[in-house]
Amino acid sequence: MRWTSVIAAFVILSTFFLITEPRPVSAGPEGITATIEVPAENRIVLGNKTTTVSIEGYFAILERSGLDTVGTISANLEVIGGEWAKTLSRNRWNDVEKNNNYDFTLKVEVPPGVGAGQSESYNLVLTFRNQFDQEVGSASAGTLLVVETIIDIGDDDEENDDVLAPVEDGSVSLLIPIFVLGLVIGLVVVLIWARKNLELVRSADGRRRIYLREKDSGHIVGRKDDPPIELD
C-alpha cells in the first residue's frame, strides 16, 4: 500500500511538470524585403576625354515584418566591382519607410583610351539595420556599362584647356545707346526752344530766300547784313 501511494504521487508530480514546462514561442517570419531599380545595361558613347556616366536608380521597401523591424530602420548602400572609378550620390538613409522611393545616382568615370566594346559591371548592395544596429534585410542589383562607340574629337592638348574665351567689354555696347539717347534729348530741347523763339520769314528781293528770325529782337539768324534785308 505504501509503495502504491509513492508511485501514484510520482506519476502525478511528473504529469504536473510536463504540463507546466515552458514552451518556445515563434514570432513568425522576420525581416525586410526590398528592391533596387537600376538600368540593367547602359550603352555609352565616348570621346578621347574622361567621360562621366550618371546612372539613376532608386530603392524601396516592399515588406516589413517581424519584431526586429519595429522602430527606426536605416539603409546603407554601397557599390562594388568594376575597374572604372565610381561614386554614389548618397549611401546612407537614417529613416526609411515602406512604399517610399529613395533616389540615388551612380557616377562612373570612364578614362580615355577605352575601346569600343569594352564593359564593366557594378553591383549595388543595400543593407537594412534596425535601431539596435542589427541587420534585418538586404537587397542587391547589378548594372552593366558597355562602350558602344568612340568619337574622335581631335587632340586634347592640356595647353588648350587653359585658354579662356575672350570676354566682351560690355562698357562699349552701353555707351552707344547712351550717346544716341543724349542726341535725341538735345534735339528735342533745341526744337522746343526754336519753336518758342524763332519764326520763318522770306526775303522780298528776287531770290525769295527763307530765313529764321528771332521773335524778340527781329535779328536774322546767321546774317550780319547792314542795312537789314527787306522781308515780306
Buried (B, 14 or more C-beta within 10 A) or exposed (E): EEEEEEEEEEEEEEEEEEEEEEEEEEEEEEBBBBEBEBBEEBEBEBBBEBBEBEBEBBBBBEEBBBEBBEEEBBBBBEBEEBEBEBEBEEEEBEEBEBEEEBEBEBBBEBEEEBEEEBBBEBBBBBBBBBEEEEEBBBBEBBBBBBBEEBEEEEEEEEEEEEEEEEEEEEEEEEEEEEEEEEEEEEEEEEEEEEEEBBEEBEBEEEEEEEBBBEEEEEEBEEEEEEEEBEBE
